[in-house]
Amino acid sequence: MLFVSSLIQITWFDTSIAVDLPVWSETNNALYQIKLLDNFTSNLDFKFQYLFSVQIACLILRIAVVIQFNQQIGPLLKIVQKMASDFINFITIYIILVVMFSIVGNLNFLFDCPEF
């Protein structure tokens, strides 16, 4: 999975940068560099964050599998895995409370404070 997402990212970025580039020569080197920089900045945006997050998740899972066989850290990883369900329950309750208080805050102060 990590290899596939890396390959997609590299090929997509490489083809996106090479769009509408003039043929490189010594005479139009400045134009080539300006157009390359423009393509680079226009294609480097939030789209890569999704691929980076997939890559980071795959790397964390791979490291967790490798660390699982370590004598000192392996039992700790097992404890954290068993604790994950409790942590998910806590996060769910926390998100529900935050959304509830933000809705109540909007309802209370939306019409009273014009700058809110």
N, C-alpha and C positions, 0 to 999 in steps of 0.2 A: 504494500500500500504506500509506504514511504517512497519507494522508487518511482512508482507511477505518478504520485503527486509532484515529485521533484521533476520528473521528465516533462509533465504537462506544463509546469511552471516555466521551465527553461525554454522549451520550444515556443510556447506562446509569447513569452517576453522577447525572445530573439526575433520571431517573425513580426511582432508589433513594432519593434524598434526599426526594422529595415523597411518599413512602408514609406514610399515616396522619397527615398534617398537618392540624390544625384550620384552619378558615377564619380568615384574618387579620383582626383588627379591633383598634381601640385598647384595648379592654377586656381582651382575652386576648393581648396582645403578648408578655408574659413566657412564657406557656405555649407560644406559637408558636415563640419563639426557643429555648426549652429542648428542645422536640420536634425542631426543625430541627438543633440541635447534636447531639442523641442520634442522629438518623438519619445525620448526617455522620460521627460517630465510629464508628458500627457498620458503615458501608459503606466506610470508607476503611481498607483493610487490604492484604494482600499481593497481592490479585487484580490490582491496578493495576500491580504490578511487571512482570508479563509483557507488558502492553501498552506500558509505558514501554521495556522492553528491545527490543521490536519497533520502536518509534519511533526509539530511539537507533541501532539497527543500520541502519535505512533512511537516517537522516541521515548516518551515517558513510559509507555507500556513495555517497550523493549527493555529499558533499564530496569523496570520493576521485575521482569522475568529473570533477568540476569542477577539482580540483587537477591532474589528469592532463595538462591542457593548459598548465599553467604552465611557463615555461622553466627555472626553477631547481629546482622541486620535482617536476616530472614524471618526470625520470629516477630520482630517489630512490624514487618510488612504484613504478616498474617493478622496481627492485632488491628492494624489500620484497615485492612480489608473487611474485617468483621465489624469495625466501627463505622463503616461507610453508610450503612443503612440508617444508623442513628443521626449521622451528620446530614444526610439527605432530608430526614424528617425535620431537623432543626432549621435547615435552610428553607424548606417549604413553609413552615410556620412563620419564620422571619419575613419572607417575601409577602405572605398574606397580610401580616401586620403592617408592614411598610406601605403597601398599596392601600390598605384600609385607612391609615392615618393621612396619606397624601390625598385621598379622595375627600375625606372629612375636612381637611385643611382647605382644599379648593372650594368646597361647598360653603364653608364658613367665611372665607376671606375674599372670595372672587368678586362678590358684588359690593362689599364694604370698602375695599381698598382699590382705587382705580389703577394704582401702579403695580398691583399684584398681578 
